[in-house]
Structures are given as structure tokens and as C-alpha cells.
Amino acid sequence: MPKHIAIIGGGPAGYVAASHAAAGGASVTLIDSSPLGGTCLHRGCIPTKSLVEVCNLLDKTRHAESYGLRLSGDVEADWPAMLSRAGRVIGLLNKGINGLMSDRKVKVIQGRGRILDGQRVDVEGHGIVNADAVLVCTGSSPILPENFRVDDDVHVATSDELLKWESLPRSLTIVGDGVVACEFAFVMSVLGVKVTLTAMAERPLPFIDTDISTVVLREMRKRGITFIGNCAVERLETSPDGINVMANDQVVANSERVLVAIGRAPNSRHLGLEEAGVEMGKRGEIITDGMMRTNVSGLYAAGDVNGRLALAHAASAQAILAVDHILGREPVPLDDSAIPWAVFTMPEIGSVGLSEQKAIEKGLMVSTGRFDMRGLGKAQAMGELTGLAKIVADRATGRLLGVHIIGAHASDMVHEAAVLIRQGTNVHAISQTVHAHPTLSEAILEAAEDAVGQAVHKPLKLQNTHEKASSNNVLYHSESLWLKVQDGGEGIIGVSHFAQENLGEIVYLDLPRTGSRIVMGSSLGTIESHKAVSELIAPASGDVIGINSRLLDSPTLVNESPYEEGWIVRIRLDDTGETAQLLSADEYVDYLGICS
């Protein structure tokens, strides 16, 4: 006899579970008080990506002349029309889901479900639904603390309310540093809104590999987005000039409106979970095992409501896993590290596996490879030069640990890496696979080659010369990193980035802040000119105790002696023995090349 599964919630976990279960021969009842599709379709992934696509098109149109196109008149954004287009896309996809449920003969009940146990759901206005198993897929909602609330949901909004705005503000402060915060920062900036982003972390998207988030921060600055890091916002206050954003009892930002994007909370309230004895976490998430089972027999939970991984595609995968277990199959638990992330900033991000920083925290010795998008023929032809691909591999075994991409179509390219990481493949699986030319995916190939040896289209890693020089007369080639150990267990890390053709070239620097911590072998920062973006690998471990503040802000003309004290970073060394293999500042002048 076919099993009967009751599913509460019709988002990317719920409706996918219903479709999969029905295709597997189960009888399915899908319960939701809202239209099918969930937050992802109606207030999240789909409408926001519709806006991102319009903004990308608008951005390119503004640079049409660089592509050889002449446009007469100005191209302007029409916010109501943009929302209307997003609404049409939502309607089309919602119709498709409803059609899919009809095709699968899924019984859809529009109402609120309350769990009685692992086999019964009480649906408001419809009575009790009996089933062999119950799957909870109720998703999550944006967090809006009481001290962030004002009298209306226009001047202070979450992402839900923002999509209902009838017009755009002149200025907007975004509280948060995650995916939603960063995506809307770029969208609003392109649409002409003055954007300030206040972040708890020192950089946007702190969970992403540092090299990737560094590019995001740089692109924000280029677009005029004000980023305020290490800022713990305490409350919001109304003022005659708009909304004041308060931190440490001081106004850190003021704007016409505020978007609060500090995370989401599981939709676990009013479901009868406590009465049913369901174990829950501190944030209200339903605790589940690897098969998505709760502690109550017959009751499962998938998607945001279980707090495991707040991604729509992860929710769908968890739901399929739960259904397979209910139907008596033997599914393999999901490997969360092999589930890719897609972040639609400008440019977009595709990421899967461990970041370099996480790999080092786990005690792994890593080898990394990078390749800048501007080095690709396809990127040049598209005019999409910003970004890079980065490979993180185990130095001892060559096992692929992570792949991180920022650039055009990064979210589409990352799946090559997701397949390989899930299979536990060696990085040579990429470097030995022929990639079509010209494509953007060649950046992954070049980064893999860089991780295991020498990328074809990158300068040689070591370029030694016997030319002698003094510290006052050195013609530097590309970037060079050195460390000078001082008395008292301190060290000065210096970096040079001089172009032989133009010693006055403008260079952007992304550096750690005083009080932060660096670890040998991890990313110290990033240095960029019009020629290339280069990663600076920390030559030692320790706490940053001083930094040349002149180099922290806007573009800096780097055309000075690198041997001045304090240039760039002064650290308190954990172990001076770590520096044994490095050239000192005095020794360095005998060589021209990369020392890292």
C-alpha cells in the first residue's frame, strides 16, 4: 500500500518534496496558507534576481559606447515597471508549480497546519490529516528586532517590505553584511540610491573566502557605496532628516530609509511543536539528524526551518533526502561542504567547499591558485574584467577543498567544482581536463594550474636575477613580499608593487586592521592595480599591532621605498622561527622576484 506523506509548507523544500514523493508512488497532501513557491519565489530568490538582471542590463547600457553602440537619450530605471516585470515572472512560475502538483495528483490544502504528532496534522478549517509521516518545510522569515522598529514598514523595512515600495528613497542604510544586504546594496546603488552598509564584520560576506569578499568591498567603493565595518548597530531612531542608525550611542549613519538584513529566523512558531515534544534549538530551529528526522517518530523537517543551511537548493535537496528515507530507500546523507553558494552581487559569486581561511582553521596545509578574469579572452570580449577564480587544495594530497569565483556568470560556473568536491577529487581533475576556448570557465583551469604549479597565462612565479642593487635603487618587478624581524618578537611585513613601465601607477590596497590576527599561509590582503589583482600571503603568524594608516583608504600611489618602518604592517610574532625561510629586507635587495 502506498505511503501517505503530509507536507507543511509549499516552498522550495515543500513542493519539491511533494513532487518527488508523488513521482515515487506516495500519496501526498501539501498544506500551506500561502500561494505555492514560498519565500524563494514570492519574496526572495526570484524577484530579487529579476531586479539584479535589470540592473546588470542598465549598467551595461550606460557603458554602451565602450561596446561600439550609440544610444540617443538617457536610459532610466522605472521602479514600478521593474516590480511589475518581477511579478509576471513570479506568476508564471507559480502557475508552473500548481500545474506540477496537479500533474502529480498532489492534494493541495490552503490552510494553516498544526502538528499533533508524526502522523497527524490539524489543518485550520479542514480538520485532521492522517499520514504515515509528516514533513515540516515552513521556511524562515526576516529578523526585525524591536529596537529596530519604527511606526511604519516603509522607512524601516526588511527584504519582504522593500519589494512593496512604490518608489525608491534618495538614500538608504542597509544594516547587515550577508547575502541579502550585499545584493540590495548593489541593486540600489545602480538605481541611483545613495547606499551605506553597516556591517558587524570587518568586511562584507564574512563567510566567503577573503579574496572574494575583498573584491566585493572594492567594487562597493568603486560604486560609491559607503561600507562601515565592525559596526554593531544598537537601534534605529527617527529624526527630522530621516532615520538615524545608532551604534555606541552615536549616529553612524543617517538616511531616508533603512533596510534591515541581519538574518532570518525559522518559521517554527504556532506549529504545535512544543506540545508535540519536538526538540528545538536556541533560534527556534527544529533539530534533525542526517536523514532530516526529528526526535518525534514519523516527523521530519527540511529547509530553513531546521537551521542547517539557509539555501533554497539545499532545502530542496534535504526534502528529497527526507522523502527517500520515508519511502524506505537508503539515501546518502548530504555533504553540506559540497553544496554551492550563489551570491548575486555585481559581479556575482559562485562558491563551494572550504575557503582558504576555513581550511587553515581546520589545521590543513593548503595550496592555493588564482587567476584573474581579465586574463581571459572571453572576459575581454564581453567587457567583464572584474573578478577571479580561486582554487583551494590540500597541499599534501592534492584533494580539492574549495573553489571560489567572482565575476560574470560565476554562479553558473561553480557547478563543475561542486561535482568534483562531492566526489573527493584531486585538483588535477581540473588541470588535466581540457576546457573550451574562449570561455570564462578557463579561469578555473588556470587557477587549478596555478595551484599545482604554473598557470599557462600567468607570469612565472619565481624570477631570480643576479643583478645587485641597493635599497635606494631597486627596480621592482610586480609584487614582492618581505619580512624584517625586529627585537622584542616583532616583525615588519612589507610589500612592493611597482610597475617597471610606470612607477606612479595607482594601486588599491586591502589590508588587515590593527588588532586583527593573521596566520602564516593565509591571506594577508590584496593588492590591485590596473594590471592585475594579487593576493598577499602572510609570511608569519601574529597580532597586528600597527599599520601605515595612509595606505588604508582610497587608491594609493605606491612609489616609495618599501623599507620605511611601518610599511605596511607591524605584527607581534607568535614564533620568530616561522620566518627562517624568508629573505630579510637587506637580503631582498640582492634579488628581484616574488618572495612568499
C-alpha positions in Angstrom: 0.0 0.0 0.0 1.5 3.4 -1.0 2.6 5.6 1.9 0.8 8.9 2.6 3.0 11.9 3.4 1.7 15.1 4.8 3.9 18.2 4.0 3.5 21.5 5.7 4.9 24.4 3.6 5.0 24.8 -0.2 8.3 26.5 -0.8 11.4 25.0 -2.4 11.5 22.3 0.2 7.8 21.5 0.4 6.7 21.5 -3.2 9.9 19.7 -4.3 9.2 17.0 -1.6 5.6 16.7 -2.8 6.7 16.3 -6.5 9.4 13.8 -5.6 7.2 11.8 -3.3 4.3 11.6 -5.7 6.7 10.5 -8.5 7.8 7.8 -6.2 4.3 6.4 -5.8 3.3 8.1 -2.5 0.0 9.7 -1.7 0.8 13.4 -0.8 -1.1 16.2 0.9 0.6 19.6 0.7 -0.5 22.2 3.2 0.2 25.9 3.0 -1.8 29.0 3.8 0.0 31.0 1.1 0.5 30.5 -2.7 2.9 27.7 -3.5 6.5 28.7 -4.1 7.4 30.1 -0.7 9.7 33.0 0.1 12.1 32.0 -2.6 9.5 32.5 -5.4 7.4 35.4 -4.0 9.8 37.5 -1.8 13.3 36.2 -2.3 15.4 34.5 -4.9 13.2 35.1 -8.0 12.0 38.7 -7.6 15.5 39.9 -6.4 17.2 38.1 -9.3 14.8 39.8 -11.6 15.9 43.1 -10.2 19.6 42.2 -10.4 19.2 41.3 -14.1 17.6 44.6 -14.9 20.3 46.4 -13.0 23.0 44.5 -14.9 21.4 45.5 -18.2 21.1 49.1 -17.1 24.8 49.1 -16.0 25.9 47.7 -19.4 23.6 50.2 -21.3 25.3 53.1 -19.5 28.6 51.8 -21.0 27.2 51.1 -24.4 29.7 53.4 -26.2 32.6 51.2 -25.0 31.0 48.4 -27.0 30.6 50.5 -30.1 27.0 51.3 -29.6 25.4 54.8 -29.7 22.2 55.4 -27.8 20.1 58.5 -28.2 18.7 59.9 -24.9 19.1 58.6 -21.4 18.2 55.2 -20.2 16.4 55.4 -16.9 15.2 52.9 -14.4 11.4 52.6 -13.9 11.0 51.0 -10.4 7.2 50.2 -10.7 7.8 48.7 -14.1 10.7 46.6 -12.7 8.5 45.3 -9.9 5.7 44.6 -12.4 8.1 42.5 -14.5 9.2 40.6 -11.4 5.5 40.0 -10.7 4.9 38.5 -14.1 7.9 36.1 -13.6 6.5 35.1 -10.2 3.1 34.5 -11.6 4.4 32.3 -14.4 6.5 30.2 -12.1 3.7 29.9 -9.5 1.4 28.6 -12.3 4.1 26.1 -13.2 4.2 24.7 -9.7 0.5 24.4 -9.4 0.5 22.6 -12.7 3.2 20.3 -11.5 1.2 19.4 -8.3 -1.9 18.7 -10.5 0.1 16.5 -12.8 1.4 14.5 -9.8 -2.1 14.4 -8.3 -0.9 16.0 -5.1 -3.7 17.2 -2.8 -3.1 20.8 -2.0 -4.9 22.3 1.0 -4.7 26.0 1.6 -4.7 26.5 5.3 -2.6 26.6 8.5 -1.3 23.3 9.7 -0.7 22.4 13.3 1.3 19.3 14.2 -0.2 16.8 16.6 2.5 14.1 16.2 4.5 12.4 13.5 1.3 11.1 11.8 -1.3 13.8 12.3 -1.7 17.4 11.2 -4.7 19.6 12.2 -5.4 22.0 9.4 -7.4 25.1 10.2 -10.8 24.8 8.6 -10.2 21.4 7.1 -9.8 19.0 10.1 -7.1 16.4 10.8 -4.9 15.0 8.1 -3.7 11.5 8.9 -0.5 10.3 7.3 2.3 7.8 7.6 4.8 10.6 8.0 4.8 14.4 8.3 7.5 16.7 6.8 7.8 20.3 8.0 9.0 22.7 5.4 7.8 26.1 6.7 11.0 28.0 5.9 12.1 31.2 7.6 11.3 34.9 7.9 13.4 38.1 8.1 14.5 39.2 11.6 13.4 42.7 12.7 14.3 43.3 16.4 12.0 45.6 18.4 14.7 48.2 18.8 14.9 48.5 15.0 11.2 49.1 14.6 9.5 52.5 13.8 5.9 53.4 13.1 5.8 52.1 9.6 7.4 49.4 7.3 8.4 51.9 4.6 11.1 53.9 6.4 12.4 50.8 8.1 11.9 47.6 6.1 13.1 44.0 5.7 13.5 42.5 2.2 9.8 41.5 2.3 8.6 45.1 2.6 11.2 46.5 0.3 9.7 44.7 -2.6 6.4 46.5 -1.9 7.9 50.0 -2.1 6.1 52.2 -4.5 9.1 54.4 -5.0 12.8 54.5 -4.2 14.4 56.6 -1.5 17.2 59.1 -2.1 19.3 57.4 0.5 19.3 54.0 2.1 21.2 52.5 5.0 21.5 48.7 5.0 22.1 47.0 8.3 23.8 43.7 7.7 26.7 42.1 5.9 25.2 38.9 4.4 23.8 37.9 1.0 20.6 40.0 1.1 22.4 43.1 2.4 25.1 43.0 -0.3 22.8 42.1 -3.2 20.5 45.0 -2.4 23.4 47.4 -1.8 24.5 46.9 -5.5 20.9 47.0 -6.8 20.0 50.2 -5.1 23.3 51.8 -6.0 22.8 51.1 -9.7 19.3 52.6 -9.4 20.8 55.9 -8.1 20.2 55.5 -4.4 23.0 56.6 -2.1 23.8 53.5 -0.1 25.5 53.0 3.2 26.1 49.5 4.5 26.8 48.9 8.2 28.3 45.5 9.0 29.1 43.6 12.2 32.1 42.1 10.4 35.1 44.0 9.1 34.2 43.0 5.5 31.1 42.1 3.5 30.1 38.5 3.2 32.4 37.4 6.0 31.7 33.7 5.5 33.1 33.8 1.9 36.8 33.4 1.1 38.6 36.6 2.0 39.9 37.1 -1.6 36.3 37.1 -2.9 34.9 39.4 -0.2 37.8 41.8 -0.8 36.7 42.2 -4.4 33.2 42.8 -3.3 34.3 45.5 -0.9 36.5 47.1 -3.6 33.5 47.1 -6.1 31.3 48.7 -3.4 33.8 51.5 -3.0 34.1 52.0 -6.7 30.3 52.4 -7.0 30.3 54.9 -4.1 28.7 52.5 -1.6 29.8 53.5 1.9 30.9 50.5 3.9 31.2 50.8 7.7 32.7 47.6 9.1 32.9 46.4 12.7 29.7 48.3 13.5 27.3 46.8 15.9 24.1 48.7 15.3 22.1 49.0 18.6 18.9 50.7 17.5 17.2 52.9 14.9 15.7 56.3 15.7 13.6 58.7 13.7 14.8 62.2 13.1 13.8 65.2 11.1 16.3 64.1 8.5 15.2 60.5 8.3 16.4 57.5 10.2 19.4 57.6 12.5 21.4 54.4 12.8 22.9 54.2 16.3 26.0 52.4 17.5 27.8 53.0 20.7 25.2 55.7 21.4 26.4 57.6 18.3 24.8 58.3 15.0 26.9 56.2 12.5 24.6 56.8 9.5 21.5 58.8 8.6 19.3 58.1 5.6 15.8 58.4 4.3 15.1 54.7 4.8 16.8 51.7 6.3 16.8 48.1 5.1 17.4 45.6 8.0 19.0 42.5 6.6 20.6 40.8 9.7 19.4 37.3 9.0 16.3 35.1 9.1 14.6 33.1 11.8 13.0 29.7 11.3 9.2 29.7 10.9 8.6 27.3 13.8 6.1 29.2 16.0 2.4 28.3 16.1 3.0 24.9 14.7 2.4 22.9 17.9 6.0 21.8 18.0 6.4 22.3 21.8 3.2 20.5 22.6 4.3 17.6 20.3 7.6 17.3 22.2 9.8 18.3 19.2 13.4 19.2 20.1 14.3 22.7 19.1 17.4 24.9 19.1 18.0 28.3 20.6 17.0 30.1 17.4 13.8 28.1 17.1 15.2 25.7 14.6 13.9 22.1 14.5 16.8 19.7 15.4 17.2 17.0 12.8 19.7 14.2 12.1 21.4 13.4 8.8 18.1 12.0 7.4 16.1 15.1 8.4 14.4 13.1 11.2 13.3 14.9 14.4 13.2 13.3 17.8 9.5 12.5 17.2 8.8 9.3 15.4 7.5 9.9 11.8 8.2 13.7 11.9 10.8 15.2 9.6 11.9 18.8 8.9 13.7 20.2 5.8 14.9 23.6 4.7 15.4 26.8 6.6 13.2 25.6 9.5 15.8 23.1 10.6 18.6 25.8 10.6 21.1 23.6 8.8 21.8 25.6 5.7 19.7 28.6 4.6 19.8 28.0 0.8 16.8 27.2 -1.4 18.6 24.5 -3.3 19.8 22.9 0.0 16.2 22.9 1.2 15.1 21.0 -2.0 18.0 18.5 -1.6 17.1 18.0 2.1 13.5 17.5 1.2 14.3 14.8 -1.4 16.5 13.1 1.1 13.8 13.1 3.7 11.2 11.7 1.3 13.6 8.9 0.2 14.1 7.9 3.8 10.3 7.9 4.4 9.8 5.7 1.4 12.3 3.1 2.7 15.1 3.9 0.3 18.7 4.2 1.6 19.8 7.8 0.8 23.3 9.0 1.4 23.4 12.0 3.8 24.1 15.3 2.2 27.7 16.8 2.3 27.0 20.4 3.1 30.5 21.4 2.1 29.7 20.3 -1.5 26.6 22.5 -1.7 27.4 25.6 -3.7 26.6 29.2 -2.9 25.5 31.8 -5.4 25.5 35.4 -4.4 24.2 38.0 -7.0 26.4 41.0 -6.2 28.0 42.9 -9.1 29.8 40.9 -10.2 28.2 37.7 -8.9 29.8 34.9 -6.8 29.9 31.2 -7.1 31.5 29.3 -4.2 31.7 25.7 -3.0 33.8 23.9 -0.4 36.2 25.3 2.2 37.6 28.8 2.0 41.3 29.1 2.4 40.8 30.6 5.9 38.5 27.7 7.0 40.9 25.1 5.7 43.7 26.6 7.7 41.5 26.8 10.8 40.9 23.1 10.4 44.7 22.6 10.5 45.1 21.7 6.8 48.2 22.7 4.9 46.8 24.3 1.7 47.9 25.2 -1.7 46.0 27.9 -3.5 45.8 29.0 -7.1 44.3 32.2 -8.5 43.5 33.6 -11.9 42.1 37.0 -12.7 39.2 37.2 -15.1 40.9 40.0 -17.0 43.4 37.5 -18.3 40.7 35.6 -20.3 40.0 36.4 -23.9 36.2 35.8 -23.4 36.2 38.2 -20.4 37.9 40.9 -22.6 35.4 40.3 -25.4 32.5 40.6 -23.0 33.9 43.6 -21.3 33.6 41.7 -18.0 37.1 42.1 -16.5 36.4 42.2 -12.8 36.8 39.1 -10.7 38.9 36.0 -10.3 38.8 32.3 -9.8 40.5 30.7 -6.8 41.3 27.1 -6.0 42.0 25.7 -2.5 43.6 22.3 -2.4 45.3 20.1 0.2 49.0 20.6 -0.2 49.8 17.1 0.9 47.2 15.1 -1.1 46.1 17.5 -3.8 42.5 16.9 -2.8 40.2 19.7 -4.0 38.9 21.6 -0.9 37.2 24.6 -2.3 36.6 26.7 -5.4 35.6 30.3 -5.2 34.7 32.5 -8.2 33.7 36.1 -8.5 32.9 37.5 -12.0 30.4 37.3 -14.8 28.4 34.0 -14.7 30.3 32.8 -11.6 27.1 31.2 -10.3 26.8 29.1 -13.4 30.5 28.1 -13.5 30.8 26.8 -9.9 29.0 23.5 -10.5 32.0 22.0 -12.2 33.7 22.3 -8.9 30.7 21.1 -6.9 30.7 17.8 -8.7 34.4 17.3 -8.2 34.4 18.2 -4.5 31.4 15.9 -3.9 33.5 13.1 -5.5 36.5 13.9 -3.4 38.6 14.5 -6.5 42.2 15.7 -6.8 42.8 19.2 -8.2 44.5 17.5 -11.2 41.0 16.5 -12.3 40.6 20.2 -13.3 44.1 20.9 -14.5 44.1 17.8 -16.7 40.6 18.5 -18.2 40.6 20.4 -21.5 38.3 23.5 -21.2 36.7 25.1 -24.3 38.2 28.3 -25.5 37.2 31.1 -25.3 35.1 30.6 -22.2 35.0 32.1 -18.7 35.5 28.6 -17.3 39.1 28.7 -18.4 39.7 30.8 -15.2 39.0 27.6 -13.2 41.5 25.7 -15.3 44.2 28.4 -14.9 43.6 28.6 -11.2 44.0 24.8 -10.9 47.2 25.0 -12.8 48.4 27.8 -10.6 47.6 25.7 -7.5 49.7 22.7 -8.7 52.4 24.5 -10.5 52.5 27.2 -13.1 49.4 28.6 -14.9 49.9 29.0 -18.6 48.7 32.6 -18.7 50.3 33.9 -15.6 53.8 35.3 -15.1 56.4 32.9 -13.8 56.2 32.5 -10.0 59.9 32.9 -9.5 62.1 35.3 -11.5 65.6 35.4 -9.9 68.3 37.6 -11.2 71.9 38.1 -10.1 71.7 41.9 -10.5 72.9 43.7 -7.4 71.1 46.7 -6.1 70.8 48.8 -3.0 67.6 49.6 -1.1 67.6 53.1 -2.6 68.0 51.9 -6.2 65.8 48.8 -6.8 63.7 48.5 -10.0 60.9 46.2 -8.7 59.1 43.8 -10.8 55.4 43.1 -10.0 54.7 42.4 -6.3 57.2 41.3 -3.7 56.6 40.5 -0.1 59.2 40.5 2.6 59.5 40.4 6.4 62.0 42.1 8.6 62.2 40.7 12.2 62.9 43.3 14.9 63.9 42.9 18.5 61.2 42.0 21.0 59.4 39.4 18.9 58.0 41.9 16.4 58.1 42.0 12.7 57.5 44.4 9.8 55.8 43.0 6.8 56.5 45.0 3.7 55.1 44.7 0.2 56.2 46.3 -3.1 54.0 46.7 -6.1 55.9 48.7 -8.7 55.3 48.6 -12.5 58.6 48.9 -14.3 56.9 50.9 -17.0 55.2 53.3 -14.7 56.4 53.8 -11.1 53.5 56.2 -10.4 50.8 53.6 -11.1 47.7 53.8 -8.9 47.4 50.8 -6.6 44.5 49.7 -4.4 45.4 48.0 -1.1 43.2 45.8 1.1 44.9 45.2 4.4 44.1 43.9 7.9 43.3 46.4 10.7 45.2 47.0 13.9 44.0 44.4 16.5 43.2 41.8 13.9 45.0 38.4 13.6 46.9 36.9 10.7 48.1 33.4 10.2 51.1 32.3 8.2 50.0 30.9 4.8 46.6 32.7 4.9 45.6 35.8 3.0 47.2 38.9 4.5 45.4 41.2 2.0 45.0 42.0 -1.7 46.8 44.5 -3.9 45.4 45.7 -7.1 46.4 47.9 -10.0 45.0 48.4 -13.5 47.2 45.4 -14.5 46.3 42.7 -12.0 44.9 41.6 -8.7 47.4 39.8 -6.4 46.9 38.0 -3.2 49.3 38.7 -0.3 50.1 35.6 1.7 51.0 36.2 5.3 54.7 35.2 5.9 54.2 34.8 9.6 51.6 34.5 12.3 50.7 37.1 14.9 48.5 40.0 16.0 48.6 43.2 14.0 49.9 46.0 16.3 50.5 48.7 13.8 49.8 49.7 10.2 50.6 52.6 7.9 47.2 54.3 8.0 48.0 56.3 4.9 47.5 53.1 2.9 44.2 52.0 4.3 41.7 54.2 2.5 41.4 55.3 -1.1 43.7 54.4 -4.0 47.3 55.0 -3.1 50.2 56.0 -5.2 52.7 53.4 -4.2 56.1 54.7 -5.3 58.2 54.9 -2.2 61.0 53.0 -0.6 59.4 49.8 0.9 62.0 49.9 3.7 60.4 52.7 5.7 59.4 51.5 9.1 55.8 50.6 9.4 55.3 49.8 5.7 52.9 48.1 5.5 52.1 46.0 8.6 53.7 45.6 12.0 52.9 42.4 13.9 53.7 40.7 17.2 55.2 37.4 16.1 53.9 34.1 17.5 57.1 32.4 16.6 60.2 34.1 15.0 61.2 30.6 13.8 58.4 30.8 11.2 60.4 33.4 9.4 63.5 31.3 8.9 63.0 30.7 5.2 62.2 34.3 4.3 64.6 36.8 3.0 65.2 39.8 5.2 64.8 43.3 3.9 68.6 43.6 3.5 68.9 40.2 1.8 66.0 41.0 -0.5 67.8 43.7 -2.4 70.0 41.0 -4.0 67.1 39.6 -5.7 64.2 40.7 -7.9 61.2 38.4 -7.7 58.5 37.1 -5.5 59.4 36.1 -2.0 56.4 34.5 -0.3 
